[in-house]
Amino acid sequence: MEQTEEKLFRVEKELPFLDPLISEWFNSKYDSLSDPQRKAIPLIHSGKSVLVSSPTGTGKTLSAFLAVLNELFIQSRSGEIKDSVFCLYISPLKALANDIDRNLKEPLREIDELAKSRGNDFPKIRVGVRSGDTSQSERQKMLRKPPHILITTPESFTLSLTAPKFREHLKGIKYVIIDEIHEISANKRGTLLSANLERLESITGSVVRIGLSATQAPLELIANYLCGYEDDKPREVSIIEADTKKALDLKVLTPVDDLTKVSYEVANERMYSILTDLIRQHRTTLIFTNTRSGTEHVAMRLKARGIESIEAHHSSLGKETRIDVESRLKSGELQCVITSTSLELGIDIGFIDLVIQIGSPKSVSKGLQRIGRSGHGLDVLSKGRFVVFELDDLVECAVLTKAAYDKEIDRVTIPTNSLDVLSQVIVGMSLEKAWGVEEAYQVLRRSFSYHTLDHDDYINTLKYLGGQVEDQTIYSKIWFDEQDGKFGKKRSSRMIFFMNVGTIPEEADYQVINEAGKHLGQLSDKFVERLKPGDVFVLGAKIHMYLSTRRNRVIVKDASGMRPTVPSWTGEMLPRSYDL
C-alpha cells in the first residue's frame, strides 16, 4: 500500500534535538512543519535571536514556543527545573495573553498525559498570566510559586520588573518572546518596553529574543528594535520572512451607486441591508469597526434586523464577557461578532469565512491584519469586504485594496528618545538601587529607543526629576546628586511610579455591575455623568437600565426590549498612516 508524503513525515528527522516525547506529541498533532517553524526553531534552539515575519495562521506562535517547551521538558525530566520564570512572553493585548495561556496549557496537558502513559511522571511546567485582569490573589500565588512561562503585557512587565520580590523570579529568564512586535514597536508602549528589556538584561545576562510579526516593513528596523545594541553595535538577529503567498479576495462595497447623491443617513441605513445579506450568506462573520461605540451601535442595529446569534467584543467589556465571546466564536456557536480592535491580532478565534471592515482601517497593514482573520491558516483564502458610506473612506479603501494586492505595506515608524517615557524609566530604575549616572546612561543606550539619546537631554531629565528646572525648584520624584554623579529613590518614588506607569492614556472609567454582582465592563466618566436613573444603554450588545452610582461602580439591571442609547468612550479614532 502506497504511503502518502504526510504519513512519512517525522519531525525528529528535521529537528533531531527534540526530546522523543515532544517529537511524538508533535507527530500526533501535525503533518508537517510550516516554513517559519522549519527555519526558526533550530535557530532558537541554538540560542540565536530571531524575528519571524509571516501572515496570520502560519504557525508563528509554535515557532517561538517549541524550542522553549522542549528545553523546559528536558529540565523537568532531569529534575533540574527551577522555581523561577524561564520564558517571558509579552503581548500588546490582554485578550491575546489569555488566548496564548489557553493554547499553551492544552499541549502541556497532552504532553504530560503522554509522559504518564509511558510510565514517566515529571514536575509540571507552569504557565501564568499577569495583566490588568489578574487578581491580587493570583499575583500572590505567582510570588510564592512563579510560572516557568510568564505571559504578560508591556505595562505589567514594567511593574513586575520593579516589584522587589517578583523581580528575583525574573533573574533566570533565558527567552523573551514579543508577539505582534510591529504593533508594539510603533508607539510609546514600545519605547517603554525597549528600555525595560535592557533593564532586564542587566540582571539576567544575555537572553534570546524572539519577535513575532505579521507581514510588515521594514523588517531590518523592527529586528534592530527587537535586539538593541551591544558595544555600540546592533546585536545579531536572524530575520525569517516566511515564503507564503496568502490568497486574498477583497472588494469595496458601497450601499448606493453614487454617494454624492444621497445623505449620510440614507447611506448608513442601507449599509445595514448589505451587512445583513453578507452575514446570512456566510457561516461565521467578523465585523470590524474603528471604535467601541461603533461596535455597540452596529451590534444593536443588526440585532434589530433579526441577526440573533451575534455578540460584541471590545476592551471595555468585562474579562468574563470577552473570554466567553472568544470561546463561543472559536467553537462556531456564533454567526457574527462585531469588534473594534480587540480581535484584530493573533487570538485564536477558530474558522472565520468572512471579515467585514466598516469604513477605512486607516492603514494597509491594519487592513491586512484584520482581513487575515478570515481563512486563518496556510493556503486558505482570506475573504474581506470593505463597506463604506463616506467618500473619504471610499478613496482610502480603494487605494488600500490595490496596495494590498500589490503587497505595498505601510512602513513602521518607531519613536526614539521620548523624554516623557525616559522619565518613567529612570524613576523605575531608581527603585532598584542607587545608580551611577553614566552606568544608567549606558544601560539605556543599549535600547534601540534610546541608543541616540543626547547626553544633555538625559542630564536635563535627571535634573527635572530631581526637582531642578531652570533655577526653579519643583516637586522632586527622585534624588539626583550631580556632583557625585548618582541618583536614587526618595520615599515617595515608589508610589509616584506605580500610579503613573505606562503610556496608554488614562481613562476615568466606571465599572458596570449588574444586580447579581457580575462585572459587565466599563463606561467613561463623561458618559456616566449624563446618566439618570431609568436611562437605558447598550453594552456588549445587551441592553441595561441604569439604577445608581456607588463610588466608581454603576449598578444596572437587564432592560431587554427597550430602546437604548450607545455609550461613548474617549480617544478612539485611528490615525491614517503616512504611506496610505
C-alpha positions in Angstrom: 0.0 0.0 0.0 1.4 3.4 -1.0 2.1 5.8 1.8 1.4 9.5 1.5 4.1 12.1 2.0 2.3 13.3 5.1 2.4 9.9 6.8 6.1 9.7 6.1 6.7 13.0 7.9 8.6 12.7 11.2 9.6 15.9 13.0 12.7 14.3 14.5 14.2 14.0 11.0 14.2 17.8 10.7 14.5 18.7 14.4 16.7 15.9 15.9 17.3 17.8 19.1 13.7 17.5 20.3 13.0 15.2 23.2 11.4 11.9 22.0 8.2 12.7 23.9 7.9 16.2 22.3 8.6 14.6 18.9 5.9 12.0 19.5 3.4 14.7 20.6 4.2 16.9 17.5 3.8 13.9 15.1 0.4 13.1 16.6 -0.8 16.7 16.0 0.8 17.9 12.8 1.5 16.6 9.3 4.4 18.9 8.6 6.4 21.9 9.8 5.4 25.2 8.4 8.0 27.4 6.7 8.5 29.7 9.7 8.8 26.7 12.0 11.3 24.9 9.8 13.6 28.0 9.8 13.1 29.5 13.3 13.1 26.5 15.7 16.7 25.3 15.0 18.0 28.9 15.4 16.1 29.5 18.7 17.3 26.1 20.0 20.9 27.2 19.2 20.5 30.4 21.3 20.1 32.8 18.4 17.6 35.8 18.4 15.1 35.8 15.6 12.4 37.9 14.1 9.7 35.8 12.4 7.5 37.6 9.9 4.6 35.7 8.3 0.9 36.1 7.7 -1.7 35.0 10.3 -2.2 31.3 10.6 1.3 30.2 9.6 2.4 28.7 12.9 4.4 31.7 14.3 3.5 31.0 17.9 4.6 27.4 17.8 7.8 28.5 16.1 8.6 30.6 19.1 7.5 28.2 21.8 8.5 24.7 20.7 12.2 25.1 21.5 11.3 26.7 24.8 8.9 23.9 25.7 11.5 21.3 24.7 14.2 22.8 26.9 11.8 23.1 29.8 10.7 19.5 29.4 14.3 18.2 29.3 14.9 20.1 32.5 11.7 18.7 34.1 12.7 15.1 33.0 16.2 15.5 34.6 14.8 17.2 37.8 16.7 20.4 37.1 13.7 22.7 36.5 13.7 25.7 38.9 11.0 27.7 40.6 11.6 30.8 38.5 10.5 32.4 35.3 12.3 30.8 32.3 10.5 32.4 29.4 8.8 35.8 29.2 6.0 36.2 26.6 4.9 39.8 26.0 1.6 40.6 24.2 0.1 44.0 23.3 -3.4 42.8 24.3 -4.8 41.2 27.4 -7.1 39.1 25.2 -4.1 37.7 23.2 -2.3 37.0 26.5 -5.3 34.9 27.7 -5.5 33.2 24.4 -1.8 32.1 24.5 -2.4 30.9 28.0 -5.2 28.6 26.9 -3.3 27.4 23.8 -0.1 26.6 25.8 -1.9 24.7 28.6 -3.5 22.4 26.1 -0.3 21.0 24.6 1.4 20.9 28.0 -1.6 18.8 29.3 -1.3 16.5 26.3 2.5 16.1 26.7 2.0 15.4 30.4 -0.6 12.7 29.7 1.7 11.2 27.0 4.6 11.1 29.5 2.4 9.4 32.1 1.2 6.8 29.6 4.9 6.0 29.1 5.4 5.5 32.8 7.0 8.9 33.4 5.8 11.4 36.0 7.8 14.7 35.8 7.3 18.0 37.6 4.7 20.1 35.7 5.7 23.1 33.6 3.7 26.0 34.9 2.2 28.8 32.7 0.8 32.0 34.3 -0.8 35.3 33.0 0.0 38.6 34.7 -2.0 41.5 33.3 -4.5 44.2 34.3 -7.1 41.4 34.6 -5.1 39.3 37.1 -6.5 39.4 40.6 -4.4 40.2 43.7 -4.7 36.6 45.0 -3.4 35.2 41.7 -0.4 37.5 41.9 0.3 36.4 45.4 0.2 32.7 44.2 2.7 33.6 41.4 5.0 35.2 44.0 5.0 32.0 46.1 5.3 29.7 43.1 6.3 31.6 39.9 5.3 30.2 36.4 8.0 28.9 34.2 6.4 30.7 31.3 5.1 34.2 32.2 2.6 35.7 29.8 2.2 39.5 30.3 1.7 42.9 28.7 4.3 45.7 28.4 2.8 47.6 31.4 2.5 44.6 33.7 6.1 43.6 32.7 7.2 47.1 33.8 5.5 46.6 37.2 6.9 43.0 37.6 10.4 44.3 36.9 10.1 47.0 39.5 8.4 44.8 42.3 11.3 43.9 44.6 10.2 40.3 45.4 8.9 39.3 42.0 12.0 40.8 40.3 14.0 38.0 41.9 12.0 35.4 40.0 12.9 37.1 36.7 16.7 36.6 37.1 16.5 33.2 35.5 14.9 34.3 32.2 16.5 32.8 29.1 13.9 33.6 26.5 11.8 36.7 25.7 9.1 36.4 23.1 7.4 39.6 21.8 4.2 38.9 19.9 2.8 41.3 17.4 6.0 43.3 17.7 5.1 45.5 14.7 2.1 46.8 16.8 4.1 47.4 20.0 7.2 49.0 18.4 5.3 51.7 16.5 4.2 53.7 19.6 5.5 54.7 23.1 4.4 51.4 24.7 7.3 50.0 22.6 9.6 52.7 23.8 8.9 51.7 27.4 9.4 48.0 26.6 12.6 48.6 24.7 14.2 50.3 27.7 12.8 47.7 30.1 14.3 44.9 28.1 17.7 46.4 28.7 16.9 46.7 32.4 16.0 43.0 32.4 19.3 42.0 30.7 21.2 44.0 33.3 20.0 41.4 35.9 19.7 38.2 33.7 22.7 38.5 31.3 22.1 37.8 27.6 18.7 36.5 26.7 17.4 35.0 23.4 14.9 37.5 21.9 12.1 36.2 19.6 9.9 38.7 17.7 6.7 37.6 16.0 5.3 39.9 13.4 2.6 39.9 10.7 3.7 40.9 7.2 5.4 44.2 7.8 8.1 46.6 6.6 11.0 47.4 7.0 11.9 44.2 8.8 15.5 45.3 9.4 14.3 48.2 11.5 11.9 46.0 13.6 14.7 43.5 14.1 17.1 46.2 15.3 14.3 47.4 17.7 13.9 43.8 19.0 17.5 43.2 19.9 19.0 46.7 20.6 22.8 47.3 20.8 25.9 45.9 22.5 29.1 47.9 22.5 27.5 50.4 20.1 26.8 47.7 17.5 23.4 46.2 16.7 23.0 42.8 18.3 22.9 39.8 16.0 19.4 38.7 14.9 18.2 36.4 12.1 15.2 37.6 10.1 12.8 34.9 8.9 10.4 36.1 6.3 8.0 33.2 5.5 7.7 32.3 1.9 3.9 32.1 1.9 1.6 33.6 -0.6 -1.7 34.3 1.1 -4.6 34.4 -1.4 -6.8 37.5 -1.0 -10.4 38.1 -2.1 -11.0 41.8 -1.4 -13.8 44.1 -2.5 -15.0 47.6 -1.7 -18.8 47.9 -1.4 -21.0 51.0 -1.2 -24.7 50.9 -0.1 -25.6 53.1 -3.1 -24.2 53.7 -6.6 -23.4 57.3 -6.1 -22.5 58.5 -2.6 -22.7 62.2 -3.6 -26.4 61.9 -4.4 -27.7 60.6 -1.1 -27.4 61.8 2.5 -25.1 60.3 5.1 -28.2 58.9 7.0 -29.6 57.2 3.9 -26.3 55.6 3.0 -25.8 54.5 6.6 -29.2 52.9 6.8 -28.8 51.0 3.5 -25.4 49.8 4.7 -27.2 47.5 7.3 -29.0 45.8 4.4 -25.6 44.9 2.9 -24.3 43.7 6.3 -27.4 41.5 6.9 -27.1 39.9 3.5 -23.4 39.2 3.8 -23.8 37.7 7.3 -26.6 35.4 6.1 -24.6 34.2 3.2 -21.7 33.0 5.4 -21.2 30.7 8.3 -19.2 33.0 10.6 -18.6 36.7 10.0 -16.3 39.0 11.9 -17.1 42.7 11.6 -14.5 45.4 12.4 -15.5 49.0 13.3 -12.8 51.5 14.4 -14.4 52.5 17.7 -16.1 50.8 20.7 -19.2 52.9 20.4 -19.3 51.9 16.7 -19.2 48.3 17.7 -22.1 48.7 20.1 -24.1 50.7 17.6 -23.6 48.1 14.7 -24.4 45.2 17.1 -27.6 46.9 18.2 -28.8 47.7 14.7 -28.1 44.2 13.4 -30.0 42.6 16.3 -32.9 44.8 15.4 -32.7 43.3 11.8 -33.1 39.7 13.1 -29.5 38.6 13.4 -29.7 36.8 16.8 -26.5 34.8 17.1 -24.4 37.9 17.4 -22.1 39.4 20.1 -19.9 42.5 20.6 -16.2 42.3 21.7 -14.1 45.2 22.8 -11.7 46.3 25.5 -14.3 48.0 27.7 -16.2 44.7 28.3 -15.5 42.6 31.4 -13.0 39.8 31.3 -15.6 37.1 31.7 -17.7 38.5 28.8 -14.7 38.8 26.5 -13.5 35.3 27.2 -17.0 33.9 26.7 -17.4 35.6 23.3 -13.9 34.3 22.2 -14.7 30.8 23.3 -18.1 30.7 21.6 -16.7 32.2 18.4 -13.9 29.6 18.3 -16.4 26.7 18.8 -18.6 28.0 16.0 -21.6 28.9 18.1 -21.8 32.5 16.9 -22.9 33.6 13.4 -21.3 37.1 13.8 -19.1 39.1 16.2 -18.6 42.8 16.0 -15.3 44.2 17.4 -13.2 47.4 17.4 -9.6 46.5 17.7 -9.6 43.7 20.4 -9.8 40.8 17.9 -7.5 42.1 15.2 -4.3 40.5 16.5 -3.3 36.8 16.6 -6.0 35.5 19.0 -7.2 32.0 18.0 -10.9 32.5 17.2 -11.5 29.5 15.0 -12.7 29.5 11.4 -14.0 32.8 10.1 -15.1 32.7 6.4 -15.7 36.5 6.0 -14.3 39.6 7.5 -16.1 42.9 7.0 -14.4 46.3 7.7 -16.8 49.2 8.1 -15.1 52.3 6.9 -11.3 52.6 6.4 -8.9 50.8 8.7 -6.6 53.7 8.1 -3.5 51.7 7.1 -2.7 48.8 4.7 -1.1 46.7 7.4 -4.0 47.0 9.8 -6.4 46.2 6.9 -4.4 43.1 6.0 -4.2 42.1 9.7 -7.9 42.3 10.1 -8.8 40.6 6.8 -6.2 37.9 7.7 -8.5 36.7 10.5 -10.6 35.1 7.8 -9.2 31.9 6.3 -6.9 31.6 9.3 -4.4 29.1 8.0 -1.9 28.2 5.3 -3.2 28.1 1.7 -6.7 29.3 2.8 -8.3 32.2 1.1 -8.7 35.4 3.2 -12.0 37.0 2.2 -12.7 40.6 3.1 -15.2 43.3 2.3 -14.7 47.0 2.9 -18.2 48.5 3.4 -18.1 52.3 3.1 -20.7 55.1 3.1 -18.4 58.2 3.0 -16.4 59.5 0.0 -13.1 59.8 2.0 -13.4 56.2 3.2 -14.2 55.1 -0.4 -11.0 56.6 -1.8 -8.9 55.3 1.1 -10.3 51.7 0.8 -9.8 51.7 -3.0 -6.2 52.7 -2.6 -5.7 50.3 0.3 -7.1 47.3 -1.7 -4.8 47.9 -4.6 -1.8 48.3 -2.2 -2.8 45.0 -0.5 -2.8 43.1 -3.9 0.5 44.8 -4.9 2.0 43.9 -1.4 2.8 47.5 -0.7 2.8 47.6 3.1 3.0 50.7 5.3 6.4 51.3 6.7 6.6 51.1 10.5 7.9 54.3 12.2 9.5 53.6 15.6 9.6 56.6 18.0 13.0 57.3 19.7 14.4 59.4 22.6 11.0 60.1 24.1 11.8 62.1 27.3 8.4 61.5 28.9 8.9 57.7 28.8 12.5 58.2 29.8 11.3 59.9 33.0 9.2 56.9 33.8 12.1 54.5 33.2 14.5 56.5 35.3 12.1 56.6 38.3 11.6 52.8 37.9 15.4 52.3 37.8 15.8 54.4 41.0 13.6 51.9 42.9 16.2 49.1 42.2 19.3 50.8 43.7 21.3 54.0 43.7 22.6 54.3 40.1 25.7 55.9 38.8 24.6 58.5 36.2 26.9 57.1 33.5 26.2 53.5 34.3 22.4 54.0 33.8 23.1 56.0 30.6 25.0 53.0 29.1 22.1 50.7 30.0 19.6 53.0 28.3 21.8 53.4 25.2 21.7 49.6 24.6 18.0 50.1 24.0 17.0 50.8 20.3 14.7 53.5 21.5 17.4 55.4 23.4 20.6 54.5 21.5 20.9 58.0 20.1 19.8 59.7 23.4 21.6 63.1 23.7 23.6 63.2 26.9 22.5 66.7 27.7 18.8 65.7 27.3 19.5 62.8 29.7 21.1 65.0 32.3 18.3 67.6 32.0 15.7 64.8 32.5 17.5 63.8 35.7 17.5 67.4 36.9 13.8 67.7 36.2 13.1 64.5 38.1 15.4 65.7 40.9 13.4 69.0 41.2 15.7 71.4 39.4 14.3 73.2 36.3 16.0 76.5 35.1 16.9 77.7 38.6 13.4 76.9 39.9 12.7 74.2 42.5 9.8 71.8 41.7 8.5 68.7 43.4 11.2 66.1 43.0 10.5 62.5 42.1 14.0 61.1 42.8 17.2 62.4 44.4 19.9 63.4 42.0 23.4 64.4 43.1 25.0 65.9 40.0 28.4 66.4 41.8 28.7 62.7 42.8 27.1 61.6 39.6 24.4 59.4 41.3 20.6 59.2 41.5 18.2 57.0 43.5 14.7 56.8 45.0 13.0 59.0 47.5 10.4 57.8 50.0 7.6 58.8 47.6 9.2 57.5 44.4 7.5 54.0 44.5 4.0 55.5 44.8 4.7 58.0 42.1 6.0 55.3 39.8 3.2 52.8 40.3 0.5 55.4 40.0 1.8 56.8 36.7 3.5 54.0 34.9 2.5 53.2 31.3 1.8 55.2 28.1 -1.8 54.4 27.5 -3.9 57.5 28.1 -5.6 57.3 31.5 -9.4 57.0 31.4 -11.6 57.6 34.4 -13.8 54.6 33.9 -16.7 53.4 36.0 -17.1 49.6 36.5 -20.6 48.4 35.3 -22.1 45.8 37.8 -25.4 44.0 37.5 -27.8 43.3 40.4 -26.2 39.8 40.8 -22.7 41.5 41.3 -21.3 40.4 37.9 -18.8 42.7 36.3 -20.0 43.6 32.8 -17.5 46.2 31.6 -16.5 49.9 31.9 -18.1 53.2 31.0 -16.3 56.5 30.6 -16.9 59.1 33.3 -18.3 61.6 30.8 -21.0 59.2 29.7 -21.8 58.3 33.3 -22.1 61.9 34.3 -25.1 62.3 32.0 -27.0 59.2 33.2 -30.2 59.4 35.2 -32.0 56.5 37.0 -34.1 54.7 34.4 -31.8 55.6 31.5 -31.2 52.6 29.1 -27.9 51.9 27.3 -26.3 49.1 25.4 -23.0 47.3 26.5 -21.7 44.1 25.0 -24.7 44.0 22.6 -27.0 43.7 25.6 -29.4 46.3 26.9 -29.2 47.6 30.5 -31.0 50.1 32.7 -29.1 52.5 34.9 -30.1 52.3 38.6 -27.5 54.1 40.6 -23.8 55.0 41.0 -21.9 53.8 44.1 -18.4 55.3 44.2 -16.8 54.1 41.0 -19.5 51.5 40.3 -22.5 51.8 38.0 -25.3 49.5 39.1 -27.6 48.2 36.3 -30.3 45.7 35.6 -31.5 43.9 32.4 -33.6 46.0 30.1 -34.0 43.7 27.1 -36.5 45.0 24.5 -36.2 48.7 25.5 -34.7 51.3 23.1 -31.1 52.1 24.3 -28.6 54.8 23.8 -25.0 53.9 22.8 -22.1 54.8 25.2 -19.1 56.8 24.0 -15.5 56.4 25.1 -12.7 58.9 24.8 -9.6 58.7 22.5 -11.0 56.2 20.0 -10.2 57.5 16.5 -7.5 55.8 14.5 -4.8 57.9 12.7 -4.3 57.5 8.9 -0.9 56.0 8.1 1.5 58.3 6.3 2.1 55.8 3.4 -1.7 55.4 2.8 
